[in-house]
């Protein structure tokens, strides 16, 4: 049986669509909206030739083939919405709300995938309050659903570990350098004198008594 406006038979077209469905995934740099539009078009083409799949199959294909930066939000949507009762339109609407945070996750992954990384630039980015951090995202449960540790993906673990590491680096940076500057200012004060004794810096007044 030939399909209208096509030289492919129904069987050939069905085989082609099954193959497209099998290899369907989100492209690198593709927005969730464009990903959703492509998926909806594919499913519509399948339905036009009476191909049927369960709701669970469609939903699983949609959420399980998104880019790594969406990992924690995919986990949340599975727990909060479920894949049996929802449809992929509802899943898309839910995930779309977290696109900004997914982009921030992508920035972290890309920054640490580079061969060389400037530590000072990373500290500057982490210190910027506009960037994603665990404390800011956890303030609103509606913005970032909490993931479960046992169901986290390698990409989610990487993001969490990198965020925690950068937070510690930032804290150390802010704690260490102000102390060094204070010591330098103290040693240059006309009323004090800094000396090194047994590897330690000792500040003395002009009478020679340790402070």
Secondary structure, DSSP 8 states (H G I E B T S, - for coil): -B-TT-SSBHHHHHHHHHHHHHT----TT--HHHHHHHHHHHHHHHHHTT----HHHHHHHHHHTS-GGGHHHHHHHHHHT-SSSS-HHHHHHHHHTTHHHHHHHHHHHHHHHSSS--HHHHHHHHH-TTS--HHHHTT-TTTS----GGG--HHHHHHHHHHHHHHHHHHHHHHHHHHHHHHHHHHTSTTEEEEEETTEEEEEETT--B-
